[in-house]
Amino acid sequence: MKQIMITGATGFIGRHLTEHLLRNGDYCVTAIVRRGFDPGKLPQQTGCAGRMEVLELDLKEYGRIPELAKTAVDAYFALAWDGTRGKDRHDEQLQMENYRYSMEGIRAACSMGCRKIFTAGSQAEYGRMQGITSENAQCIPETAYGKAKLRLCMDAAGYCLENGVSFFEPRFFSLYGEDDNPKTMLLSVLKAMLENKPCRMTSCVQDWDFLHIEDAVRGLRMLLEGEHPDGIYNFASGDTRMLKDFVEEMYRITRSRSRLEYGAVPYPPEGMVSMRPSVDKLKRETGWRAVVSFSEGIRRIIKRGREEGLG
């Protein structure tokens, strides 16, 4: 049985990945969570008795992982990160702390015999993208967040190479799904539509790509289980369209009476970001394909909200 360690296990990607691995394979998961975490954000262990250990550590304590973890590690997912939204993305001190503590965790995992390291990359590492973006595109990040993520990718890759450890960076493009942060553009607009309230947005003329979390964690498991080349892998659906098309698809699904106020919100100071990510590498190396359509993903979010009495 493989031993998997996941930092940020109560975050959006972390909790879905933890649940997916416990339900799909012979895995034991050490879930590293912040002190004082909400237990409700970890998956229920029905049918997974004894296969999940919870370790409470703040980011700055990741150097202590070897002395506190009970087992060796086969694979390590470095998913924890502070300040992923809003003004915090421009906070250089915060973002460099993320980088430093993440590297401490990676070094700790390698000292425990880990053979595969995964970071959680971001489209922000590419910066302002032009045309179709492959993993070979030049990275010119414009935010402190993107710069710190890119530095982690480069330094972790170098460290793993020196120590004979496989390194993978899935670079995520606009993940969404059940249990996502309600402050995301997608969920905040969807909520307004369900309540028939005005939807204030940018002009939404940029190209965009949304990937459902179920497809994302399945892709992570495929990289984990197979023998694949190290490096960066773009994670996107391949369904790239004008952002306005996705908004109006939600509008049809919800049968909303909201007023769609395009252009009511200005683009950020760095300007409009448009994306056309290529996922050819992930498909070629693993056989992965996105299977959850955007409309199906939105219906799942609505269904979950109704089950929980939120709409």
C-alpha positions in Angstrom: 0.0 0.0 0.0 1.5 3.3 -1.1 2.0 6.1 1.4 0.9 9.5 0.1 1.4 12.8 2.0 -0.7 15.8 1.1 -0.2 19.3 2.5 -3.2 21.7 2.3 -5.5 18.6 2.6 -8.5 20.7 3.6 -8.1 23.1 0.6 -10.1 22.7 -2.6 -7.6 20.5 -4.4 -6.3 18.8 -1.3 -9.6 17.5 0.0 -10.8 16.3 -3.3 -7.5 14.5 -4.0 -7.5 12.9 -0.5 -11.0 11.6 -1.0 -10.2 10.4 -4.6 -7.1 8.5 -3.6 -8.8 6.8 -0.6 -11.6 5.6 -2.9 -9.5 4.7 -5.9 -6.5 2.5 -5.1 -4.4 1.0 -2.4 -3.3 4.3 -0.7 -2.8 5.5 2.8 -2.9 9.3 3.1 -1.2 11.5 5.6 -3.3 14.7 5.5 -1.3 17.7 6.7 -3.7 20.4 7.9 -3.4 23.7 9.7 -3.7 23.8 13.4 -7.3 24.3 14.5 -8.6 23.0 11.2 -12.2 22.2 10.5 -12.6 18.4 10.6 -15.7 18.7 8.3 -13.4 19.7 5.5 -11.7 16.3 5.4 -13.4 13.3 3.7 -15.4 10.9 5.7 -13.5 7.7 6.3 -16.3 5.2 5.6 -14.7 2.2 4.1 -11.2 3.7 4.6 -10.6 2.8 8.2 -7.0 3.2 9.2 -5.9 4.6 5.9 -5.8 8.3 6.7 -3.6 10.0 9.3 -4.1 13.6 10.2 -1.1 15.7 11.0 -1.6 19.3 12.3 1.2 21.6 11.2 1.3 25.2 10.1 3.3 26.0 7.0 6.3 27.3 9.0 6.5 23.9 10.7 7.0 21.8 7.6 10.6 21.1 8.5 9.3 19.0 11.4 7.5 16.5 9.2 10.1 13.8 9.5 10.0 13.7 13.3 6.2 13.7 13.5 5.0 11.5 10.6 4.6 7.8 11.4 5.6 6.3 8.1 7.9 6.7 5.1 6.5 8.6 2.1 6.1 7.3 -1.5 4.7 10.5 -3.0 4.3 14.1 -1.6 1.8 16.7 -2.8 2.8 20.2 -1.9 -0.6 21.9 -2.2 -0.7 24.3 0.8 -0.3 28.0 0.0 -1.4 31.2 1.6 -2.7 34.3 -0.2 -4.0 32.9 -3.5 -6.6 35.6 -4.1 -7.0 39.4 -4.2 -4.3 41.8 -2.8 -2.4 38.9 -1.2 -1.2 37.8 -4.6 0.9 41.0 -4.7 2.3 40.6 -1.2 6.0 39.7 -1.9 6.8 38.8 1.7 3.8 36.5 2.1 4.5 34.8 -1.2 8.2 34.3 -0.5 7.3 32.7 2.8 5.1 30.3 0.9 8.0 29.4 -1.3 10.4 29.0 1.6 8.1 26.8 3.7 7.1 24.7 0.7 10.7 24.0 -0.1 11.3 22.9 3.5 8.4 20.5 3.1 9.8 19.1 -0.1 13.3 18.6 1.4 11.6 16.9 4.4 9.7 14.5 2.2 12.8 13.6 0.2 14.6 12.8 3.5 11.8 10.3 4.2 12.5 8.3 1.0 9.9 10.0 -1.2 10.1 9.0 -4.8 7.7 11.5 -6.4 7.1 15.2 -5.6 4.1 17.2 -6.9 3.7 20.9 -6.6 0.5 22.8 -7.4 1.4 25.1 -10.3 -0.7 28.0 -11.6 -1.5 29.8 -14.8 -0.1 32.9 -13.1 3.4 31.5 -13.7 3.1 32.2 -17.5 2.0 35.8 -17.0 0.3 37.5 -20.0 -0.3 34.6 -22.4 -0.3 35.0 -26.2 -2.0 32.4 -28.3 -1.9 28.7 -27.4 0.1 28.1 -24.3 2.1 24.9 -24.0 4.5 23.9 -21.2 7.4 25.2 -23.2 6.1 28.8 -23.3 8.2 31.5 -21.7 7.2 32.4 -18.2 6.9 36.1 -17.4 4.8 36.2 -14.2 3.4 39.6 -13.3 2.3 39.0 -9.6 4.3 38.1 -6.5 2.2 34.9 -6.4 3.1 33.8 -9.9 6.8 34.6 -9.3 6.9 32.6 -6.1 5.1 29.7 -7.7 7.6 29.7 -10.6 10.6 29.9 -8.3 9.2 26.9 -6.3 8.8 25.0 -9.6 12.4 25.7 -10.7 14.1 25.1 -7.4 12.1 22.0 -6.5 12.8 20.5 -9.9 16.5 21.2 -9.4 16.5 19.7 -5.9 14.7 16.6 -7.0 17.0 16.1 -9.9 20.0 16.3 -7.6 18.5 13.7 -5.3 17.1 11.3 -7.8 13.5 12.0 -7.1 10.8 12.5 -9.8 9.2 15.9 -10.0 5.9 16.9 -11.4 4.2 20.3 -11.6 0.6 20.2 -12.7 -0.1 23.8 -13.8 -3.8 24.4 -13.1 -6.1 26.6 -15.2 -9.3 27.7 -13.5 -10.4 24.7 -11.5 -14.0 24.7 -10.3 -16.5 22.4 -8.7 -18.4 21.5 -5.6 -17.0 22.9 -2.3 -15.0 25.6 -4.2 -14.4 29.0 -2.6 -17.7 31.0 -2.9 -15.7 34.1 -3.7 -14.5 32.9 -7.1 -15.9 34.7 -10.1 -17.7 31.6 -11.2 -19.5 30.8 -8.0 -20.3 34.4 -7.1 -21.9 34.9 -10.5 -23.7 31.6 -10.2 -25.1 32.5 -6.8 -26.3 35.9 -8.1 -28.1 34.1 -11.0 -29.8 31.6 -8.7 -31.0 34.6 -6.6 -32.0 36.6 -9.7 -29.7 39.4 -8.6 -27.7 41.6 -11.0 -24.5 40.0 -12.1 -21.6 42.6 -12.2 -18.7 41.4 -14.3 -15.9 42.6 -16.6 -16.7 42.7 -20.3 -15.8 38.9 -20.3 -14.3 39.0 -23.8 -11.2 37.1 -22.9 -10.7 33.4 -23.8 -11.0 31.1 -20.8 -10.9 27.4 -19.8 -12.6 25.8 -16.8 -11.6 22.3 -15.5 -13.8 20.4 -13.1 -12.1 19.3 -9.9 -13.0 15.6 -10.6 -11.1 15.6 -13.8 -8.2 17.4 -12.2 -7.7 14.9 -9.4 -8.1 12.0 -11.8 -5.3 13.4 -13.8 -3.1 13.7 -10.7 -3.7 10.1 -9.9 -2.8 9.1 -13.4 0.5 10.9 -13.1 1.0 9.4 -9.7 0.4 5.8 -10.8 2.2 5.6 -14.1 5.8 6.0 -15.3 5.7 9.4 -17.0 8.4 12.0 -17.9 9.1 14.5 -15.2 8.2 18.2 -15.5 5.3 20.6 -16.0 1.9 19.4 -17.2 -0.9 21.9 -18.1 -4.2 20.9 -16.5 -7.2 22.3 -18.4 -10.3 21.0 -20.1 -9.5 21.9 -23.6 -12.9 23.6 -23.9 -11.6 27.1 -24.5 -14.1 29.8 -25.3 -14.9 33.4 -24.7 -15.6 33.9 -21.0 -19.0 35.4 -21.9 -20.0 32.1 -23.5 -19.6 30.3 -20.1 -21.5 33.0 -18.3 -24.4 32.8 -20.7 -24.4 29.0 -20.5 -24.9 29.3 -16.7 -27.6 31.8 -17.4 -29.5 29.3 -19.5 -29.0 26.4 -17.0 -30.3 28.5 -14.1 -33.1 30.0 -16.1 -32.2 33.2 -14.2 -33.9 36.6 -14.5 -30.7 38.4 -13.4 -29.4 41.4 -15.3 -26.1 40.6 -16.9 -24.0 43.7 -16.4 -21.0 43.2 -18.6 -18.3 45.8 -18.2 -19.5 46.9 -14.7 -16.2 45.6 -13.2 -12.9 46.9 -14.5 -10.1 44.5 -15.3 -7.2 44.4 -12.8 -4.3 46.9 -13.0 -2.2 44.4 -14.9 -4.9 44.2 -17.6 -7.0 41.6 -19.2 -5.7 38.0 -19.1 -6.7 35.7 -21.9 -5.8 32.0 -22.0 -5.7 29.2 -24.6 -3.9 26.4 -22.7 -2.7 23.3 -24.5 -3.2 20.0 -22.7 -1.6 17.9 -25.4 1.2 16.7 -23.2 -1.0 15.4 -20.4 -3.2 13.6 -23.0 -0.2 12.1 -24.8 1.7 10.9 -21.8 -1.2 9.6 -19.7 -4.2 9.1 -22.0 -6.2 11.5 -19.8 -9.2 13.3 -21.1 -11.6 15.7 -19.4 -15.0 14.0 -19.1 -17.1 16.5 -17.0 -18.6 19.1 -19.3 -19.0 22.6 -18.1 -22.8 22.3 -18.1 -22.6 19.1 -16.1 -20.2 20.7 -13.6 -22.5 23.6 -13.0 -25.5 21.3 -12.5 -23.5 19.4 -9.9 -22.7 22.6 -8.0 -26.4 23.6 -8.0 -27.4 20.1 -6.9 -24.9 20.2 -4.0 -26.1 23.6 -2.9 -29.7 22.5 -2.9 -28.8 19.3 -0.9 -27.1 21.5 1.7 -30.0 24.0 1.8 -28.1 26.8 0.1 -30.4 27.4 -2.8 
